[in-house]
């Protein structure tokens, strides 16, 4: 799987992730896409966040959507999403925050 350097130049809203500690946000070094299985059995693609050892810190709360400003960027994003199919599936309940 591609591990992309994490650059939160636009900022990262901690409430949009399963990560709840600011110090964990500070340790994000990489991100990538992963398949996530929900308790009802449905599968979705989520962004996943990793530390410098590529240890999984958490995932985005909501599924990802393919996007890009050009057709080429969209194709590149779809390729990155497709690579997630080669990784083990994550269970959403292992990362969901229960308030």
Long-range contacts (C-beta under 8 A, 24 or more apart in sequence): 1-32, 1-33, 1-34, 1-83, 1-84, 1-86, 1-87, 2-32, 2-80, 2-83, 3-30, 3-31, 3-32, 3-50, 3-54, 4-30, 4-31, 4-32, 4-80, 5-29, 5-30, 6-30, 6-31, 6-49, 6-50, 15-61, 16-60, 16-61, 16-62, 17-49, 17-58, 17-59, 17-60, 17-61, 18-58, 18-59, 18-60, 18-61, 18-95, 18-96, 18-97, 19-49, 19-57, 19-58, 20-97, 24-57, 24-58, 27-51, 27-52, 27-57, 28-57, 30-54, 32-80, 32-83, 32-84, 33-64, 33-80, 33-81, 33-83, 33-84, 34-59, 34-84, 34-87, 34-89, 34-90, 35-84, 35-85, 35-87, 35-89, 35-90, 36-63, 36-89, 36-90, 36-91, 36-92, 36-95, 37-89, 37-90, 37-91, 37-92, 38-92, 39-92, 39-93, 43-89, 45-81, 45-84, 46-90, 48-90, 56-90, 58-95, 59-90, 59-92, 59-95
